[in-house]
Amino acid sequence: MLSTTTDSEIWSAVRKAGEAATGDRIAAILNDRPLPPAGIITVAEAEKLWQAVLAECERLVPGQGACMRTAGAYGVDGRSCSAFLSRTNEDGTSTSWFIIVHHNPGNRPAARWHVQVHGPATDSHDEEWQRRLDGDRSRSLVCGHHWYTIGPGSSGGFGGHRFRFRNLATGEVTESRDMWHGGVIPPAWRERIPDTHEMLEGFHPAYTPA
C-alpha cells in the first residue's frame, strides 16, 4: 500500500489506472473473455475503514484471545474494507464472522459509514477430521475427545512428559514420552471418532478462552 493525498499526482495517476482496469474487466465479462489481472485501486478512507473493522472485531471478541484475524481486504470500488475473524472454542469447533465496513461519501453524514457482520457461523473443520478418519491411525489414539499421536520417541512432545494410556478394547497399556496433541474432536464428529483409550498418566492441554 502507498499512502498519499487525494490532490497529488500519484492519486490522479492511480485513479486513472484503476478506471482503465475496471473498463477492461467489464469488457471481458461482456465478451466472455478471460478477466485481466486485478487493477490498482484508490481508497480515500483506507485507515478509517481498517480501524472500523478492527473496532468491530474487538466488539465481537473483546481482547481477541484464541482468535485468528485475516489482514484487511479493500473493495475494488475503494469504499469498503473487510476481514475474517475466527475464534477457537473449547469443544473443538470454531466460531467465525465476516466483517465488512462500507463508506459512501454520497450519503448524508449519518449514513456514510455502514458496518455489516455475517455470522456467527460454527465450523467443525469437517475436511480436517475426515482426512484423519480416512488416514493412517496406527500411531494415533482418542481420549476424552482429544486426539493424540505418538511421536517417534525423540521429537519432544509435551516436553518429554510421560503419558500412559489403556486401550478400551484390548486393555493394552501404551506408554510414551513423545506424545503430541492433535486437537479436540468437535461434537459433530464424536460418534464417528469415539474414544479409543483412557488416560492413566498425563494431562490434557489447558484451554485458553477468548
Secondary structure, DSSP 8 states (H G I E B T S, - for coil): -----TTSHHHHHHHHHHHHHHHHHHHHHHTT-----------TTHHHHHHHHHHHHHHHSGGGTTEEE---EE-TTSSEEEEEEEEE-TTS-EEEEEEEEEE-TTS-GGGSEEEEEEEEEEE--HHHHHHHHHS--TTEEEETTEEEEE--SSS-GGGG--EEEEETTT--EEEES-EEEEEE--GGGTTTS---EEEEE---------
